[in-house]
């Protein structure tokens, strides 16, 4: 069992930036692909970004391409989601997930999920 913990959420104005972090205290994420998903009120959970275990591949949903960057530091055992040029429509609870996945954008492929961190972007 891998306990995943997100941090770094908060409230910012449109155009601002936040960096989310995903860690697994006491365990390693290094063997897993890691994805970020988000869920806005009244909407279904959606894929945001993902990174392969060795950082060889990254994936993004179209709405965040050019604005968000996913990266990982396998020495620190942390995965980051740098979010720039934030928009009000980015407001959601952001979840980190880890697993040995086939489809990086499919949440059902991920085995371990965090509790989420709130991101609120005001206009």
N, C-alpha and C positions, 0 to 999 in steps of 0.2 A: 504494500500500500504506500502510495506517495501522497503526502499532504502538501497541496499547492496553495501558496499564499500570494495574493496580489497586493500591491501598494502603489501609491502615487496619484490616486485620483484626487479630484477637487473641483473647485468652481473657477472658471476663467471667462474672460470676455472673448467674443469672436475675434479671431486673428491671433489669439494667444497660443501657448504651447504647454504641454504637460508630458512628462515621461512616466509611464507605468513600468513597474517591475514585477517580475514573477519569480518566486523562489520556492524551494522545497527544503525547508529546514531539516537538517539531519539526514537528508537523502540527496541523491544526485539527479539532476534533470538531463545529464549529459547523454544518456542513452535514448532519449525520447525526442520525438518531434514536439514542438510546442506551438500552440495556436492561441490567438486572441479572438474572442467572440464578444458580441455586445447585444444587449436587449434593452430597447427603449420601452417606456410605458405603453401598453396596449399593442405592442408589436411582437413578432416572433424573434427569437434569437437569430442573429446573423453572423456569418463569418467576417472577420476583419483582416487578419493577417496570420501567417504561419511561417515557421522556419524549421528546416530539417535538423537532425541531431548534430550534424557537423557543419552547419551554416552554409552548406553548399547550395541550398535552394531556399528561396523566399517566395512567398505568395501573398497577394493582396487582392481585396475586393476593389472593383473599379473606383468606387466613390472615395477611396482613401489613397489611391496611387498618386505619388508625387507629394503627398502631405505627411504620411505616416511611414516610419521605418522600423522594422523589426530586426533585432540583433540579439546575439547571445554571447555571454562570457562564460565559457565552460570552466575557467579557473575559479571564478567567483560563484559559479552555479546559479546564474541569474539570466533571465531573458528580459529584454527591454522592448517597450513599444514607445518610440518617440513620436509624439503627435504634434505637428505644427499646423499653422493656419487653421485652427479649429473653427468649426461652424456650429451653429445651434443644432443642426441635425445630427451632430456627433454626440449629443447628449444621450447617455445610456449608462447602464451598469455594464462594466467591462469585466469579462471573465477570462482567466487563463486556464488552458487545458494542456495536458501532456499525454502522450501515448505513442504507441508504435502504429502509425496510421498508414493507410493506403491513399485515402482521399483527404488531403490536408484541409479542405473546406467543409468536410462532413463532420459535424460535431459528434455524431454517434461513433466515430472511429476513435475518439479520445477516451482514455480510461480514467484519467484523474482530473478533477475540476476544483478550482478555488471557489471561494464564496462571493467573489466579485468586489469591484471597487467602483464607486459612483463618479462619473464625469459629467459635469454640468457646464454647458457653454451658453452664455447669455449674449443677446444681440445688442 
